[in-house]
Amino acid sequence: MAKVITKVKLRNFKRFQEFELHLQPERNLLLGDNESGKSSILQAIDLVLAGSRSKVETLGIESLFNVDAVLEFLAGAREYGNLPELKVELYLNEQHNPDLNGNNNLDGTMCDGLALICSPMEEYSEEIAAILKDEDVSFPFEYYSIKFRTFAGEPYGGPRKYLRHLLLDSTQINNEYATREYVKSVYRTNSEDGERHKHQNEYRKHKAKFRDAVLSDVNAKLDTYQFSIATSKKSNLESDLTITEDDISIDNKGRGKQCFIKTEFALQKKKSTHPLDVLLLEEPENHLSHTSMKRLVTTIAHAEEQQMVVTTHNSLISTRLDLRNAVLLNSTSTVSAALSDLSPETADFFMKAPDNNVLEFVLSGRVILVEGDAEYILMQALFKQLVGTEIDTTDIHVISVGGTSFKRYLEVARLLGVRTAVLRDNDGDFEKNCQKAFESYLSDSVRVFSETDNDIRTFEISIYQNNAALCDEMFSGGRIRLPPQEYMLSNKTTVALRLLEEKAENLVVPGYIGEAITWINE
Amino acid sequence: MVTYTDNNYRNLTNRIIRQYGGIPVGTRIYTYFSFLYSFCLRPLVGDKYGLRGINFDTPPDFTRRLKRDDLRHYIDSNGRIYASRMASFIIKTGMVEDVRNRIAKYCDVVFVDEVQDFAGYDFSLLLDLCAGNTDAVFVGDFFQHTYDTSRDGNVNKGLHDDYDKYKKSFEDRGFEIDETTLRKSYRCSQTTCEFVSDELDIDIDSHHENKSLLEFVDNEGWAEAIFHQPHTVKLFYRLHRSYDCLSDNWGASKGVDDYDSVCVVLNMKTEKLLRNGQLEKLPPMTRNKLYVACTRARSELFLVPERYFKKFKR
């Protein structure tokens, strides 16, 4: 039976004061802007599963502790009893192990799980209380202990692992330490305990042989002091191991290739008795070309053996791995929104549709959805005309979607509460195309704007009607044989580009677009 | 598997490893108090009561006067729970049902060794947890009852006064009594068993038919020689540490299984009773301890009056 994490709960960990995230048994996507805390969540999971105090010590409790919790404490009455604690809890599915089961967790529910707890050491309570009385006190991180324990209250750490995991951080691809850690964990998951001891023992013997056979020439010339090969914590089998492809060590390959190999290698089906339970992938898109990324995504999508948590800000990765597995993290709030309620049709649409901007949409606070390239091109100008500022300096995104996919985006908008203005042509039937079609999607945060006059079927006609003199002047004569409005309808993009370049400041904004901009900008 | 003494815990673990080449997956061996703490209490209420371990000391007097719903009756100021009050804590705080569920969830069978030493609330809790729950097998020797897991108040007082009543307290909760399977000793010889049956009036038989050396040593020179024999363990009624030799106390030797040659040291009173053939008249606890001591012997058993060893006393 697969071992999976069902929920992650954080208290005072990095940017999260209180945070809870449910995980799916197979694939999980964490989407979010920079600083939204995606990486922190992977790090939190990694720390708990590794159960290594030295790892936490190396990072420093101070760097893991939520800054606001510290500031709030210092600004308050500074009572010993109110000192904040840092907790990372991983709730697991049924593991059939009494050592993991108990209700020593923030939820107080009976289940299996692991936790990292940093709390003040009680044996120093008097010293801490004394320090806290000091006027310009600094937070007593030095008096915090690092504990790993199961929900049964059983301490754990070191080699006794309940779940096997691997963190693949491609942002650290050139980091020697990270690479070594990676090789080490891959080696461990691919070998048995007994096997490893044998390997290490043999390796030591070979070093001795080398000394006797090869270094003997030099050593023969020496007396008391002799050359030998180091064997220590820093130079042993695990520290010297590397992974090769066609006899070339992965260290010597390009970053992109390294990312690729590492991910693929971690994902390959194991003959080992101890497959990985959890794989943590940090931004696998880093350093990868579009083609490599597509291949990688296919590999990830077909990996079935383990639970995966992937962070990304890449649309391709998020849609291909099924948006329903995605959880959205926002940099301005610490609430996560899951897309698991998305309809299968919509998830499928984004998976198969051409490369799209869904992630941009998902990560935006406010969006104007337009129907075509022409609207997209002119929207900047119209916005500036009306509001006076560049649209790019706001958090409003303009996204161009094909006519039929509006509803797909609106379904996402409804789930995530993205404020969305839809600009729609009425195509000659306002009631049908702009009212009935969107009825079920309208809400306080979703509105549709269009011309109500069925004669003004499209955006171009509306632009012409509002700027007749200007358009007549620009789009007649010369090689243009069609009447201006006809010409505009059959050369949409060209017209939009020329208007933007030549008359951006003189355009009269059509009424419905004005309403849309005003509403979205509220 | 739950056992009481550390000796037993080690013995049991070693035997299982010898038999199965390791501890089989799913098998857990606990000493009684670690079972109560790590398996029962801590997972359920570790954080709730801020438990931080077990306090094996006798609880201080003031705690006896506290109401039974006062936490300080059970837990010391450092968050450690008194060993002797863990069972009553589980009962009084209404956790029996939760622990029963936990046992049913993780255990197919519960084995309890040295069950005769369960007393007080521990005895009540043991039956409350196992009766009508998962299969349970309790193993014990009524006559090896030499101490109590804990004694706190008057609960189950007199439990060990009468063997028949003792058996009935199990039967009343639906347990079957099996007095045949383990009636014969694998360790002790025919000779030792006969001695115990005749002199101590405790019915015991052997799986072996061979005779062994059993000698009442009434000769100072011979006694001294035995004292200096390094392979012969000297078992004293008490205070064995006063003698500089391989030694233990009668009661504490329970569960030890690797003595071939045993010398049971008799104090004046016991020596006299033995000479008169009246050992069965010893107070029950003392008789039980002597019984434990004598049955440690795999082969030779010497009975030596303590007065011959006086000169070696430190």
Interface residues (C-beta under 8 A of the other chain):
Chain A: H96 P98 N101 G102 N103 N104 N105 G108 M110 F151 A152 G153 E154
Chain B: R28 S38 F39 R42 P43 L44 V45 G46 D47 K48 L51 R102 K105 Y106
